[in-house]
Every structure is written in C-alpha cells, then in structure tokens.
Amino acid sequence: MNSNYRIGIDVGGSHFSASVIAYDAQTPNIISSATQGIDSKQSASSFVQSFTQFINEAKQDDCELDSIGIAFPGPFNYADGICQIYGVGGKFSNLFGLNLKAALQQKLWPNLSIYFANDAHCFALGCHQNLQLKNERAIYITLGTGFGSAFMENGHLIHADERIPDGGAFYYIPFAKGIADEYFSTRWFLQEAINSKNQSFDSVKDIVMNHTELAEILFAKFCNNFTDFMMPWLKEFNCEQLIIGGNIAKANNLFSAQLNQTLQKNGLQTKVVFVSETENMIMVGAACMADEESYSNNFPTNQFSASFFDQQLTFAKKNNQSLFPFEALPNVSHTIFPVNKVKGGILENGFISLAKKISSHSIVKMDGYFGVLWEEVRKKLELAFNELGIETHWYCMDSCLKEEIQLRNQMAASLNGDDPKFGKNYVETIDDYFDKEKILALQPDKAFNLCIIYGTGASLANVEAPIIYIDVPKNEIQ
C-alpha cells in the first residue's frame, strides 16, 4: 500500500465519525478525527447535504485525498453504494433505494473514489492492520446495538466457506428462543435488567457503573449464552484468535475470565483479544479497504453484483460479432443487420440525446430487459447529465426485490426438488419477484432536482412518472 491520505468514516445510527488517515509502510496513522451528530430519519436530500458537508469539513486542507472508505450499516449493496435499509425503526428509511455513492460523488471533489463496506468487516480490517495481527484464522465480533461478525484467513476476509455461516454472519442464526442478535446485543441486557428488577435502565453503561451486583449477574448469564453459541463455530473454523469489540467489550472485566476458562475447559486454545477503541478500528479498516486492490481481495466478485468491477465488460460479450450499428452498412451481398428506413427525427443516438429528453422531468422510471448492465448505463448517462450541468439522483429498483429465501420458496414447486432439469415453467409475472411493501417504501425525495428509478421492474415503482425502456439487441443475447 503506497503512502497516501484517505478518509475512513463510520456511519452510526446517531452520528458520523471520520478520521484522516496516513499510510506509511502499511502502518495506518490517524492524523485527525471528527464526529458529528445526525438525524437518521431526516430526508434523503438533507442527509446527502449534511454528509457531504461533514466530509468536506473533516478533510485536511494540506492532504491530497484519493479515496474515501465508508462503513455503513446494512442491508446495503456495498459494491454499488446503494442503501437497502428497510423496516428498522425508521433509521435511514428515507435513503431506501438511493445510490448514495453516486449522490456523494456528484457533490464531492472530482475523481474521488468511494468504497462502502459493513462496519464489522471494517472492524476486522482495522484490527488486522492496526494491531499488526498475523495471518492466522481469526473471528471478529462487535457487541453493541447489534451482533456483528467477520472472518479472516491469511490476511483476507472470507465470506463463503463450509466452516462459517452463510454470508459470514452470526446475527440471524437461531439461538435459544430467538436469533443470536437478540441475545448478544445491548437490547438483551436492558430487557434482562427489566425482567430482574422490574425497572428500566438508560444503558448497559448505567447498569455497569451504578448497579454492580446486577451487572455481575447479567454478564455471567451473557457469557454462558455467548460461549454456548460460539464454541461450535470456533471449533469448526479452528479459530486461533477471537477479537471482540463494541461497547459491551468495554466491560470485559466482568466476563473475560469466565470466557477464557470455559474455552480452556472445552479444549480450545483460541486467544481472546478485547478491543476498546472499536470506532477507531472501524475507521482505519474503512480507509484500509478504500482502494481497488484491497477491495477486490477482501470482497471478491462473486460476493457482489458484477457492475462494480471493471473486468465485467470482458464477460459481457463472448463472440466476435460486430456490435449493432446505428447507421446502415454499405451495400453488400448479405448483411446480418437488416435495414428499414424510418421518418427523420424519430431515432436519436447517444446518451446526451437521452439525457436531454429526460431533463424536462423531475422523476423518470427507467425499466428494461434483465440482461441490461444497469450500472454501466447509469454511469454513462450520469456523465451525459454532468456534461449538461444537470444533477441527478438514482434509486435502484433491485432494492425492492424479495429476499432470496422468499424467491426460492416461491418457485420451489417449479424446480422439481433437487433435479431442476425437469421442472416446469414458472408462470407468475414480474411483480411477483418484488416486495410490495418495499415498493411503497421507495419514494424519491422531491427536493432533488431530478430522480431516476432504474432497473428491471422500475415501472412498478409507486410514483407517477414517464417510463423509459432499455433493451439489449436480439443478436447480442442469442
């Protein structure tokens, strides 16, 4: 990693935190830091404005920045920078579907590269860099408002492996009478405190600082649950280091001895490391992954939509046939591109002409064939809008798709079990692939000058707007 300056940002439910970070001989050094409170329920336009203002203020005037890494809560299409947060108490709900990366790039300085990742993944990368950890197998846990997790082996994040849960995440796995996230987060402590004392408490910190006896009881019970849950995974992964961060980790004096003793009794040699400066680690990790090489090494192509990766165009066309021409070819004995004359002025060519047509509207729905490379279309059309001096904001229709497990269950009857070669046609319509509640939640902010809802199925969006259809020439898909 070359010596340079980057900004690492952690976006929480109540604040932005940013650090300008210098890299020298691959050792990150925090130059300056800033924090600002936010209203996670504010409008999309207000959020984008306050976020860009915060980034500009956090930037050091004498530091030439080439990239920004942002740790953002999920669900989120991290590769393309699209917010998919929905139904989590209203936090960031007004950003649902918004291509936040594109919105920020329009307002920040030219040629800036922006990378997004999950905060737990950034925590892992930051710890690995800042603590100079070796390339052993390690599990990283954040215990706070949620139960975050990440896995690293040979110095890189891993996301898919038979030794780890699907997606490398623990939070959704069934445990006791619910799921892991309900037992290994601040919510569990506060609810258990109510059950024990029949009174509410402001925070886990309040319990630890002012109710010592109750804190000891809660953390002992928490540790029993935590070891019961973690031990099978530690064994399966043959975990050499367990790194724990988050606000709950700050009270590790109440459960670290019990945790280590339990692991040893069960024959585990896993070394447990507690990290108190979790947010700093997240910001360092966010900056660490903010270059193409690091991002592709830690977030491989099969984890994200192909649109993020430059090499996608290598696979977009697999034959040597010429592209469909806009104008007729010279007279030849045979042409694979038949020609019919049409009245002048009906056909236009290029993204600039399309941008001019769109610019007279405030909202447009851009639907099309599922084989369209949507992010490529979006990027080229945005360049055309930039040339015309028009600011655009993009909302991705893919955010409204049903979850994969829902779609699998929905189509199960047509797949013939384990032998889908002899299944039967799935006869439902395109709207059956989308979540109706999410469609209602996708509402472009009217304060933006021009909003474009893009992606296959965009015509289903619950807004009145003209529809543009993007297609792929038949010869390109046969």
N, C-alpha and C positions, 0 to 999 in steps of 0.2 A: 504494500500500500504506500503510495507516494505521500510525501509531506504536503499537507494541504489543510484548508479550513472547511469545516462543514457545520451545519446546524443540526442537532439532534433534538427532536421535540416529542414530548409526551402529552397526549391529549386525554385528560380525565373527565369525569362527569361534572366537575365543578371548576376546572382550571386548565390553562395552558402552562406548560413549563418548557423552557428551551435553554440549551447550552450551545455556545460556540465552542467547537472542539477542534484542537490542532492534533494532527497525527505526525509523529516523528519516530522513525524506526519502528513503526507499527504499534507504538505505545500512545494511547489517547490521552490528551491533556485538556481538561476543561479550562477555557480561557475566561469565560464569563457566563453567568446564568441569569435567567429572568423568569418570573411567574406572574400570571395574571388570571384573575377570576373570570369565569364565563357563565353565561346562562345557556345551558344545554337545550333549552326549549325555545330559544329565540328563532326567528325566521331564518331561512337559508341565506338570504341576501345579507342580513345583519351578521350572521355567523361568518360568512366569507369576508365581509368587510373587517370585522374585528380580528379575525385570524391573520389576514394579510397585514394589517396594521401592527399586530403583535410581532410578527416575523420581521418586518422592517425595522421595528424598534430594537429587537433582540440582536440584529446584525451589527457587528462591529464595523465602523467606517473604514478602518485600515485593513480589514480582512477580505480578501477576494474569495468569495464562495462559489463553488461549482455545483454543489448538490445539497439537498435537504432530506433528512430521513425523519419520517413521522410515524410514531407509534399511536395507533388509533384503535379504540375498542371495536369489537365485531358484533354482528356479522358485517363483513366488509369484503368487497372484491379488491384485495390489496394490490394485485398486479396492475389493474387498470385504474385504481383510485376511486372506486365507486362505493358510496355509502349504502349499505343494505340493512341498517339498523331499523328494526320494526318491533313494536309491541314490548318495549322495555321501560314502561313507566313514563313515556314521553321524551326521554333523553335522546337528543339528536333526531327525533322523529321527523322534523321538518327538513332534514337532509336526505330523507329516504329517496334512493334512486339517483341522487345528484352525483355527477362526475366531479368530485371535489378536486382531484388532481388538475383537471382541465381548468376549473374555476380559479385555482390558485396560480397556475402558470400564466393566465392572462393578466393577472394583477401584479405579479412579482417581476423581478428583473429578467431580461432576455436570456435565453439559452440555459435556464436553470433546470436541472434535473431533480425531480421529486419522486421519492420512493416511500411506499407505505408498507407497514407490517404490523402484526399483532404485538401487543405490549409484552406478552410472555416470551415471544420469540426474541424481541429486542432485549429483554432482561437477560436471556441466555447468552446472546451475542456479546452484550456489555460485560457480563461477568467473565466470560471466557477471555475477552480482551483485557479488561482492567485488572483482573486477579491473576493474569498470566497462567491460567489453568493449562494442564497438559491435554493431550488429545485422547483422553480416556472416555469411556462411556459415562455420560452424566445425565441426570434428570434435573430439570429446573422447575421449581414450584413457586408461584406467587399466591400468598394467602392474604386476602383483603376483602374487598366488596364482592369478589368472585374468586374462583379457583382456577388459576392459570397454570399451564404446563407447557414444557418444551423438552425435546430430547436431542442430545448432541452425541455424535460419534466421530472420531478422527477430525475433530475441529469443525464439523459442519452440522447444521440442523438436519434431522431426518423427520420425515412426515408420514412415510408409508413403509411399514415393516411388520412382519409377523410377530415381532416381540413387543410391539407397542399398540395402544388402542387406535382405532380408526381416526385418522386426522391428527394423531399425536396429542389428543385432548382427553383429559380425565373428567371434565365438569359434567358431562351428560351421562356418565356410566351409572347404572343403578347401584344404590348403596342403602342398606337398612330399609327404611320406609319411603325412600325417595331417590334422589340422584346425588352424586358427590358434591355438586355445587351448593346444595342445601346444608351440607354438614361441615364443609371446610371453607367457611367464609364468615364474615362478621355477623351476618344475619343469624347464623346458628347460635353464636354466643349471646346475642341480645335476646333471642327467643328463649334459650335455656335459662337465662337470668330471670326472665319474666316467670317462667314455669317454676323456678326455685324460690323466688322471693315475692312473687305476685306484685311486682312493680317494674316499671320500665327504667332503662338507663340510657344516657346520652350516647355512649360509645363504649367500645371494648377498653379504650384507654381509661375511661372513667371507672370501669369495674376494676382494672388492674391497680390504678392509683388510689382509689378510695374504698375498695371493698376487697381486701386482701384474702380473707377466708373464702369468699365466693369465687374469686379468681382462681385460687388453687384447685377448688373442686371442679370448675368448668374446664380448666386446662388439662387436668388429669383425664377427664372424660373425653375431651377433644383428642388427646394423644392416643388413647385407646382406640378410638374410631380411626384416627389417621394411620396408625400402624396396621390395623386390620385391613384397611383399604390398600395401602401402599405395598405391603410385603410381597404379595404375589407378583406385582409389576416389577419390583426391584429385583426379584429372583429371575423373572422371565427375561429382563433386559440385561441381567448380570451387571447391575449398576455399581460403578465404582465410587461415584460421588453424587450426593443428593444436596443440591443447593437450594436453600429456602429463603425467599424474600417476601416482601409485603408487610403491611402494618402489624399483622399477627406475629411475624418473625421477630419484631422488636421486643416481644415479651418471651423470648425463647428461654430465659432463665427459669420460667415456670414449667417447661416441659422438655427441655433438651436432654437432661439426664435420663428421664424416663424413656424418651425416644431411643437414645443410644443403647440403653440397657435392653430394651425389647428387641432391637435389631440384633444385638450380640447373642441373646438367648436363642434366637431363631437361626443362628449360624451365618448371619450376614456380616460381611466386612465393609459394608458401604460407609464411606466417610461422609458425615453430615456437616455442611457449612452453612452458617446463617449470615445473611447479608442485611445490614441495617439501612444502607443508602440505596434502596431499591430504585427510586426515581432517577438518581444519577446513573445507575447501571442501565436503565431503560433508555435514557437519552444517549449515552455512549453507544449502546447497541444500535439505536436508530441511525446514528451517524455512521457507525461501522458498516451497516448493510447498504449505505447510500452510494453505491457505485455498481456499475453493470456486472463486473466480475463477482463481487461479493454477493450481490443479489441472486445471480443465476446459480452460484454454488450452493447457497442456502435455501433457495426457493426454486427448485428445478421446474422445467417446463411442464411436466405432467401434473404439477400441482395447481397450475393456473391456466387461464384462457390463453391461447396462442398469440392473441393480439399484442401482448406485451413484448414479445421477443422479435427482434429484427429478423431472425432466421425463418420466421413463419412464411415469408414470401417464397422461400426456397421450396416449400412443400405445397404452395397454393396452386402451382401449375406443374403437372408432371408429364407434359408432352411437348413436342417441338412445333406444334401447330401455331401459326401466326395469330396474334390477337385479332379480335373482330375489329375491322377498320371503320372509321367514321365516314370516310368518303369511298365511293366506288373504286374498285381496282381498274387499271387499264384493260381494254378489250383483250380477252384471251379465249382460247377454245373452251376452257372449262374453269369455273371458279367455285370454290366452296362457300363463297359469300354471295348468295343471290341478291339482286338489286331491284328495288321498286322505287320509282320516282314519287316524291310527295310534294305537296304545295310548299313553296318557300316560306320560311319563317316559322315552320312547325317544329323543326328539330334544331336544337342548340347543343353546343359542345363545351365541355369543361366545367370545373367546379365553380369558377367565377360566375358563369351564367346561372347556375343553380342557386348560388348564394344570393344573387340579385333578385331572383324570383321569390326566395324565402324572406328576404329582408323587409318586405312590406307587412309582415305578420308579426305578432308578439309571441305566439305559440304555434309550433308545427309538429305534426306526428309523422315520423319517418319510418315506415314499415317496409318489409321486404322479405325476400327469399331467405331461408335459414342458412344457405351457404355463403351469404354475404360476409365479408370480413369487416365487421361493423366498426371496429376501432380504426382501421385504415381509412374507411370512408369518413369517419368523424374527424380524424386528424387532417385529412386533405381539405375537407370542407371548412374546417376551422381556419386553416391557412388562408383560404379564399376570403372568409369573413374578416380576418385580420388585415388583409390587403385592402379591403373596402372600409376599414376602420369601424367595423361593427363588432361589439362584444356579444358573445353567445354563451349560454349555459346549457349543459347537456344532461338529460335524465335518461338513464338506461332501463329499458323495458325488462331486461333479464332479471332485474331485482324483484320483479313480481312473479317469477316462476315459482311453482310449488317446490317443496323440498324433494330431494332425490328419493327418499324413502316413500314419500307420498306417491310419486310418479310410478315407482316400481310396483307398489301395491295396486295402484290404479290399473296398470297394464298387465298384471300378473296372469289374468285369465287368457290373454292373447299370446303369452310367451311359452306356453306348454311346458312349464316347470323347468327342469334342467336341460331340456332339449328344444331350444327355441327355433331350431331349423324348421320344425314342422308346427309352428304356431299358426295363428290366424290373424287376419287383418284387424288392426285397432281402428274402430270406426268412429271414434269421437272426433270433435272439432278442435281447432287450435285453442280456443278459450278454456278447454279442459286442462291444459298444461299450466294455467296461471291461477294464482291465489286471488280470489275475488276481493278479499279484504285488503290485500297488498295493492291491488289495482286502485282501490278507493284511496289508499294512503299516498299514492304517487301524485302529488299535486305541485306542479311547478310554481315557484314564487313569482307572483305578478309584479313584484318590484324589479325583477330582472328585465332588461330591455327585450331580449329575445331568448326564448327557451325552445329547445328541440328535444322531443321524446323520441329516442331512436332504438331500433332493434326489432327483430321479428316479433310481431304481435302488438306493435305500438299503436295500431288503430284501435285496440281495445281500451286504451287509456281513457279515463273518465273525465275528459275535458273536451270542449268544443274547439276544434282546430282543423285546418286543412290537412289532408293526408298525402304524403309523397311516397311512392312505391319504388324501392330499389331492387333491381333484378340482376341475375347473372345470365349472360348469353348462353343459349342452349348448347352451343358447341363446346363451351368451357366446362360443362358438367357431365357430358356424356362419355 
